[in-house]
Amino acid sequence: MSAGPTRRRPTFTRSAAKGVAELPEHVKKACMNIVRELAAGTPRGKKLKGELAELRSVRLGRTHRLLYLETTDEIQVVDVGPRGDIYK
């Protein structure tokens, strides 16, 4: 019998938690749904390049993004916010 998918613990940096708190309600719901999917092992987003190559980016609607770092036991949400302002 095989084990089920490994569930990873989601964590948020301070800036990411603040970014989530400031999101419009419908975008906040989308954000939390994506975090749950990531924790359950569903791959999302695209790999970034350059000095951010260890991160992945997921769209939250048309105007917002979520940046995260993926490890074997954790999904660390690094930043959340408007596309033009995120991670500068």
N, C-alpha and C positions, 0 to 999 in steps of 0.2 A: 504494500500500500504506500503510495507516494504522499509526501507532505504537501499541504496547500501552499499557496503563495505566501512569501514572507511579508509580513506587515512591518513597515518602517515607521518610526516615530517622527511626526512632524514637529519641527521647532521653528521659531521666528526670531530674527534679530530684532533689536529695539526699533530700528528704522522701518523694518517690514511690518511689525505690529502697529506702529504709528500709521504707516501707509494704509494698512487694512482698515483701521479705525476711521480714516478720512475718506474712504471710498463711498460713492453713492450706493445705496442699499442693494440695487440689482447687480452691481459689479461685485460687491462684497459677497453676495450669495454665490456668484460664479467662481470667485476666488476660493472660497471654502470648499466648494464641490471639487475643484481641481486639486486642492491640497489633499482631500480625502482619496481621490483617484491615485495621486502620486504615492501616498502612503500605502495604498493597497497593491502597488506594483505596476500600475498602468503607466507606460511611458507617455510623456507629453512634451511638447515644445521642441525647440531646436537648440543645438549646441552653439554657443557663442565662440567668437574667434579672438585672437590676440591675447591681451592680458586678462581677459575674462573667459578664457577657453575652458576653465573648469566648471563654468556655470551653464545653465540652460534657461531659456526664456519661453514663457507661455503667454499667449494673448488672453487678455480679459476683456473681451469685446473689441471695439475698434480703437479705443483711445488709451487703454491701460495695459500694463505688462506685469508679470510676476517673474522674478529671477530666483532660481533655486540651485542649491548644491545637493547632489545625490551621493549618498554613501550606502554601504550594504545594510546599515541599520537605522539610517536617519535621512529625512528630507529636511534640509535647512532652507527655509524661505529667507532669502538675503535682502530683497527689496521688492516693494510693490508700489506702483504709482503710474502717473501719466507717462505715456511713451516718450515724450520729449524730455522729461525731467529725471527719469529713472537712472540711477547709478552713474552720476557724474562726479 
